[in-house]
Amino acid sequence: GLGALQTLHPCIADMRGLGAMVAIELGRDGNLLLPDADRTRRVIAEAARRGLILLSCGADANVIRLMVPLSASDAQLDEGLAILGASLEATA
């Protein structure tokens, strides 16, 4: 699901991690050399407004860490990805 979001939202400069903890890194125009901490804050705030709690991290505060519970259903994963996508769209 994150790969599809990266295709739709070029601000996602990198995705990393395996399993239940993964992260996306936001950069201006998808450039890792231009970290976008402001947009990261706005995406996190918008997602919270929509009911999804996200964490930011990274030295440049431009990484969104996703820690999905192992007990999450496919429907819950889909809902979370939809909220993340809508939050990225709303902050474009």
Secondary structure, DSSP 8 states (H G I E B T S, - for coil): -HHHHHHH-TTEEEEEEETTEEEEEEBGGG-TTSB-HHHHHHHHHHHHHTT---EEESTTS-EEEEE--TT--HHHHHHHHHHHHHHHHHT-
